[in-house]
Amino acid sequence: MEIIKSNDIPYSTKLFFGKLDAGNAGIRIIGLIWLIIAFAYVFAGYGILTSKDWWITATIIITAFSFIFCMVSLPITKMGVVANVIILVFIILNQRFKWIG
């Protein structure tokens, strides 16, 4: 059951390059996990804005989960893989140059 229709991204319940059909219930669970990851990134953003010590650890953990779920949902999530790599590179460079707390 689709929540929205998109001509650009067809509705699919397939994972792992179409090799596994998660079904409607399974894909809803995956969607819920994506929502939790999105809220977790907001939480990490709060940590960055308020200069909390834990923001780096939280962002790395969140990005690791995001990367795993991007790999599960490929090829549709290929831009998510790129975004996750950019985030991790930024964190590594930030450790060296101390741009953010």
Backbone torsions as a table, in degrees:
resi	resn	phi	psi	omega
1	MET	NA	121.0	-178.7
2	GLU	-84.0	140.9	172.7
3	ILE	-83.7	-44.5	175.1
4	ILE	-131.8	158.6	176.2
5	LYS	-105.7	140.3	178.9
6	SER	-137.1	131.1	175.2
7	ASN	-76.3	-24.7	-177.9
8	ASP	-78.9	-37.6	-178.6
9	ILE	-124.0	105.9	-178.6
10	PRO	-69.7	148.7	177.3
11	TYR	-66.2	130.7	-180.0
12	SER	-148.3	145.3	175.2
13	THR	-108.7	13.7	-176.5
14	LYS	-88.9	142.5	176.8
15	LEU	-126.9	169.5	178.8
16	PHE	51.8	59.4	179.0
17	PHE	56.8	34.1	177.1
18	GLY	83.1	6.1	-176.9
19	LYS	-84.5	-17.5	-178.6
20	LEU	-128.8	125.2	177.3
21	ASP	-95.5	112.9	-178.2
22	ALA	-80.3	-16.7	-177.3
23	GLY	76.8	172.2	-178.2
24	ASN	-63.3	-43.2	-179.8
25	ALA	-65.2	-43.5	180.0
26	GLY	-63.2	-41.6	-178.5
27	ILE	-71.0	-29.2	174.2
28	ARG	-67.2	-38.2	176.5
29	ILE	-64.6	-42.8	176.3
30	ILE	-59.8	-43.3	178.0
31	GLY	-61.6	-39.6	177.8
32	LEU	-64.8	-39.9	177.2
33	ILE	-64.1	-40.0	175.9
34	TRP	-60.3	-39.9	178.5
35	LEU	-63.7	-42.2	177.4
36	ILE	-62.8	-42.1	177.6
37	ILE	-61.5	-42.3	179.1
38	ALA	-61.5	-45.6	178.2
39	PHE	-64.7	-34.5	177.5
40	ALA	-64.8	-37.6	175.4
41	TYR	-64.2	-37.2	175.8
42	VAL	-62.2	-42.6	177.8
43	PHE	-60.6	-44.2	177.7
44	ALA	-64.0	-38.1	175.9
45	GLY	-60.8	-39.1	174.7
46	TYR	-59.8	-42.9	178.6
47	GLY	-61.8	-37.9	177.6
48	ILE	-66.8	-48.6	-176.6
49	LEU	-65.1	-28.9	-178.9
50	THR	-102.5	11.3	176.7
51	SER	53.9	43.6	176.4
52	LYS	-76.7	148.8	-178.9
53	ASP	-69.3	-24.6	-172.9
54	TRP	-86.7	-3.3	-172.1
55	TRP	-61.9	-35.5	-178.5
56	ILE	-67.1	-48.1	179.4
57	THR	-60.6	-46.2	-179.7
58	ALA	-61.1	-43.9	-178.4
59	THR	-65.8	-38.7	177.7
60	ILE	-64.2	-45.0	-179.7
61	ILE	-63.9	-46.5	179.9
62	ILE	-61.5	-43.9	-179.7
63	THR	-65.5	-35.4	176.6
64	ALA	-63.1	-45.5	176.9
65	PHE	-63.1	-42.6	179.1
66	SER	-60.9	-42.9	179.8
67	PHE	-62.0	-44.0	179.0
68	ILE	-59.8	-45.8	-178.6
69	PHE	-72.1	-27.5	172.5
70	CYS	-66.0	-42.2	-179.8
71	MET	-64.1	-37.2	178.8
72	VAL	-65.5	-35.3	-173.1
73	SER	-98.9	9.0	179.0
74	LEU	-59.3	150.3	9.6
75	PRO	-91.9	-6.6	-176.8
76	ILE	-61.3	-29.7	-173.8
77	THR	-98.0	21.9	-176.8
78	LYS	-60.3	-33.6	177.5
79	MET	-70.1	-28.7	174.6
80	GLY	-65.6	-37.9	176.2
81	VAL	-61.5	-44.9	178.4
82	VAL	-61.2	-45.0	179.9
83	ALA	-61.6	-41.3	179.1
84	ASN	-63.9	-40.8	178.0
85	VAL	-63.8	-42.2	178.5
86	ILE	-61.4	-42.8	178.6
87	ILE	-61.3	-46.2	-179.5
88	LEU	-65.8	-38.5	176.7
89	VAL	-64.0	-42.0	177.5
90	PHE	-59.7	-43.8	-179.5
91	ILE	-63.4	-42.4	178.4
92	ILE	-62.5	-46.9	179.3
93	LEU	-66.1	-35.3	178.3
94	ASN	-64.2	-34.8	177.2
95	GLN	-62.0	-34.3	-178.6
96	ARG	-80.8	-45.2	-172.2
97	PHE	-100.4	-11.1	176.7
98	LYS	55.9	49.3	176.5
99	TRP	-66.8	-40.2	-179.6
100	ILE	-122.2	130.4	176.6
101	GLY	2.0	NA	NA
